[in-house]
Amino acid sequence: MTTSRAERLAEQIRIEASDVLAREVHDPGVGFVTITRVRVSPDLQVVRLFYTTLGEADARKSTARALGRVTPFMRRQLAQRLQLRRAPEISFVFDESIAHQARVEELLQQIQAEQASRPDDDAAHTGTPDKPRR
């Protein structure tokens, strides 16, 4: 299985960016941020770091502003750690897919709870065929 250079670089950037955020970024506004995935352009010059964080909308906005402040530092650190000739432009993007996934899971659990609370006389609606009459 061959992996493109952009995919390999994306995985390395995810690892290094997570480490930089955890160990070297001292901005209190950043808080607890998890890098969920990284997208690298085919020419390796643009990187999107998708992240998720705990908290409500206000906390997310605060985190987004803090990540904007640390972007130049993150760019320099990634260029040094990965020994890149040219540091790619990076941007942080809040990963909505995690919130959507949690909502779907919540809805599925709600449906399951409703089905468990129904009486058994709804067996005809569960797809169990009745025996044919003679």
Secondary structure in CASP SS format (residue, H / E / C, confidence):
PFRMAT SS
TARGET T0000
AUTHOR 0000-0000-0000
METHOD secondary structure of the structure
MODEL  1
M C 1.00
T C 1.00
T C 1.00
S C 1.00
R H 1.00
A H 1.00
E H 1.00
R H 1.00
L H 1.00
A H 1.00
E H 1.00
Q H 1.00
I H 1.00
R H 1.00
I H 1.00
E H 1.00
A H 1.00
S H 1.00
D H 1.00
V H 1.00
L H 1.00
A H 1.00
R H 1.00
E C 1.00
V C 1.00
H C 1.00
D C 1.00
P C 1.00
G C 1.00
V C 1.00
G C 1.00
F C 1.00
V E 1.00
T E 1.00
I E 1.00
T E 1.00
R E 1.00
V E 1.00
R E 1.00
V E 1.00
S C 1.00
P C 1.00
D C 1.00
L C 1.00
Q C 1.00
V E 1.00
V E 1.00
R E 1.00
L E 1.00
F E 1.00
Y E 1.00
T E 1.00
T E 1.00
L C 1.00
G C 1.00
E C 1.00
A H 1.00
D H 1.00
A H 1.00
R H 1.00
K H 1.00
S H 1.00
T H 1.00
A H 1.00
R H 1.00
A H 1.00
L H 1.00
G H 1.00
R H 1.00
V H 1.00
T H 1.00
P H 1.00
F H 1.00
M H 1.00
R H 1.00
R H 1.00
Q H 1.00
L H 1.00
A H 1.00
Q H 1.00
R H 1.00
L H 1.00
Q C 1.00
L C 1.00
R C 1.00
R C 1.00
A C 1.00
P C 1.00
E E 1.00
I E 1.00
S E 1.00
F E 1.00
V E 1.00
F E 1.00
D C 1.00
E H 1.00
S H 1.00
I H 1.00
A H 1.00
H H 1.00
Q H 1.00
A H 1.00
R H 1.00
V H 1.00
E H 1.00
E H 1.00
L H 1.00
L H 1.00
Q H 1.00
Q H 1.00
I H 1.00
Q H 1.00
A H 1.00
E H 1.00
Q H 1.00
A H 1.00
S H 1.00
R C 1.00
P C 1.00
D H 1.00
D H 1.00
D H 1.00
A H 1.00
A H 1.00
H H 1.00
T H 1.00
G C 1.00
T C 1.00
P C 1.00
D C 1.00
K C 1.00
P C 1.00
R C 1.00
R C 1.00
END
